[in-house]
Amino acid sequence: ERGTILGNPQIAAAQAKGTAQTKAAAEAFAAKVLPLIRSAQAEGKSLRQIAAELNARGVATARGGIWAATQVADILRRAA
């Protein structure tokens, strides 16, 4: 009512910056774990076996959780 603008007037720019930072972090994480995944793939292991190996080695996911086959596939898809 008073004519005060609330919120961020440049929300699109802020969202784009946040998206770029998230993507950069995801790329950096994928580059870090990809060699482990590729070496397990070379041994003929399935996605589930690779996830189990990463969990056994104590390698956490990007958010600190445990690995599943889907997450391994996502890393491989990102690398392609």
N, C-alpha and C positions, 0 to 999 in steps of 0.2 A: 504494500500500500504506500510505502514511503518512497518507492522508486529505487530501493537498494537491490542490486543484483546479487543474488546468492549463488554459491557454487563457483566452479572454475569456468570462466568465460572461454577458455581454450581447451575444452575437454577432449576434443578430437586429437589435438597435439599431445596431450598428456597420455591418452590411451595408446597412441602410436608409439610413444617413447617406452611405455611399459611393455608393450608387445615386443618391441625390438630387444629389450633387455631380457625378457623371458626366453625368446628364441636364441639369443646369444648364449645364455646359460645352458640351455638344452643342447646346443651344438657342442659346447665345451665338454659337457658331461659325456655325450655320446662319443666324442673323440677320445676321451679317457678310457672308456670301457670297451670300445670297439675292438682293440687288439686282443683282449681276453676272449671276446665272443668269436672272433675270426679264428683264433687258434683252436678253440673247442669245436668249431664247425669243421675245421680241417681234419679233426680226429673222427669225424662222422657222427657227432652227437646231435641229438634232436634238440628242439627249442626247450623242451621241459628239462632235459638233461643239462643243458647249458645253464638254465635258471638255477637248478639244484647245485651245480658246481659253483656258480657265483655266490650263492647263499652259503655254501660250505666254506668258501674262502673268506667270508666275512665282508664281501663287497656289498655295500648298501646301494639302494636305488637313489635316484636324484633327490627324492624326498625322504630318504632315510629308512625306507621300508625293505621288504624282502622281494626277491625277484619272482616273476611268473613268466610263463612262456610268451604271453602277450607283450610284456615289456621288452623282452629280448627281440621279438619281431619288430617292435616299434623302433628300436635302436638300429636294426638292420635296414628297415624302411627309410629311416632318416639318412643313413649313409648312402643309400642308392641314388 
